[in-house]
Amino acid sequence: PTEGASKCTQCSAGHYAPGKGFATCLPCPPGTIQTVSGASECQECGEGTHQRLEGKTECQDCPERYYCVEGSAEPVGCPAGSWSDFGMGKRLESCQCLGGFFSPNGTAPCSACDIGTFQPDQGASSCVACESGKTTSSHSSVLADECQLVETPPPSST
């Protein structure tokens, strides 16, 4: 106990006393929790979870389109062209490439399929070329139906 204190205070869940003799309880900082009372330290939120607030007793699942590394206070957004399911984003590699995008291992960071290619599946490692004589009008095409006949201008008469 500190001078003048007659007894120690037991910290409530979500709080901790950083050492023996502390009469003051501190809230667990963001990214950590404490589920029991009387603790001397806080526990980091595990992969796929986060906690934005201090003094809490449970971590929250990482939302869709985000990933949360161990000890996350804030979820981190998956890069453009990628996605993660609710509670499944544990690190950057948890973000799978969306349709129309690819990477060597099918996870972020992802690149858009080039013009003349498409990719209907998530988590793809390559794009599919349009049939001969067909192309797409833009990058990141998802469906084979986006491949249209290449229009060649009529020969000019000079």
KABELNOR-V649548 format. One record per residue. PHI is phi as a letter, one per 30 degrees, with the letter a starting at -180 (999 if undefined). NEAR is the number of other C-alpha atoms within 10 Angstrom. D_LAST is the distance of its C-alpha to the last C-alpha in whole Angstrom. Layout:
# KABELNOR-V649548
{{PHI/NEAR/D_LAST} {PHI/NEAR/D_LAST}}
This chain:
# KABELNOR-V649548
{{999/13/101} {d/12/100} {e/7/103} {j/6/104} {d/10/103} {c/8/105} {a/10/103} {d/13/100} {c/15/97} {d/17/95} {d/19/91} {d/19/90} {e/20/87} {i/26/83} {b/28/86} {a/25/87} {c/22/90} {d/15/88} {a/10/92} {d/10/96} {i/14/97} {d/16/94} {c/18/96} {c/16/92} {c/18/90} {c/18/86} {d/21/83} {d/23/81} {d/20/78} {e/20/74} {i/26/73} {b/28/76} {b/28/79} {b/26/83} {c/15/84} {c/14/88} {d/13/90} {i/17/92} {d/20/89} {c/17/89} {a/17/85} {c/24/82} {c/17/80} {d/21/76} {d/24/74} {d/18/72} {e/19/69} {i/25/67} {b/28/69} {a/29/70} {b/26/72} {d/15/71} {c/16/74} {c/17/78} {i/20/81} {c/21/79} {c/18/81} {b/17/78} {c/23/74} {c/15/71} {d/20/68} {d/26/65} {d/20/63} {e/17/59} {i/22/57} {b/26/59} {b/31/61} {b/29/65} {d/21/66} {e/16/70} {i/20/72} {d/24/69} {c/22/69} {b/18/66} {d/22/63} {c/18/60} {d/18/57} {d/23/55} {d/16/51} {e/16/48} {i/21/47} {b/28/51} {a/23/54} {b/26/57} {d/15/60} {e/15/63} {i/19/65} {c/20/63} {d/29/62} {c/22/64} {a/18/62} {e/20/58} {d/17/57} {d/22/59} {d/29/56} {d/28/53} {d/30/50} {d/26/48} {e/22/46} {i/27/42} {b/33/44} {a/29/45} {a/19/47} {e/13/49} {c/15/52} {i/23/51} {b/25/53} {e/26/52} {d/20/50} {c/24/47} {c/22/43} {d/23/41} {d/23/39} {d/19/35} {e/16/32} {j/24/32} {b/27/36} {a/30/38} {a/24/42} {d/17/45} {c/17/48} {d/19/50} {i/23/51} {d/21/48} {c/17/48} {a/19/44} {c/23/41} {c/17/39} {d/18/36} {d/20/34} {e/13/33} {e/10/30} {i/11/27} {b/17/29} {a/21/29} {c/23/31} {c/15/30} {a/15/33} {d/16/36} {h/24/39} {d/25/38} {c/22/41} {c/17/40} {d/18/38} {d/10/37} {d/17/35} {d/23/33} {c/15/30} {e/13/27} {d/13/24} {c/9/21} {c/6/18} {d/6/15} {d/6/12} {d/6/9} {d/5/6} {c/4/4} {c/3/0}}
